[in-house]
């Protein structure tokens, strides 16, 4: 991956702040890459370990909602950015 910090793949994680901030998952209900049932499993697993809210936004989209459904994806991102930890 050009431009990606390779250390993120091999070094020990020193922060787990992703457990303490609100999370929004965009679930793509027509995804043929990561099937909706698998997405739901990931959501359920994260809800078990998260110490903060986990919001789910469903979009009737394939794997790339940012291309297929720009307005809905943008709305979900803006709403997620407005969440307070």
Protein Blocks (a to p, Z undefined) as FASTA:
>chain_A
ZZiafklmmmccfbfklmmgccdddddfkbckbgfklmmmmmmmmmmmpcbdcddddddd
dfblmlmmmmlmmmmmmmmmmpcZZ
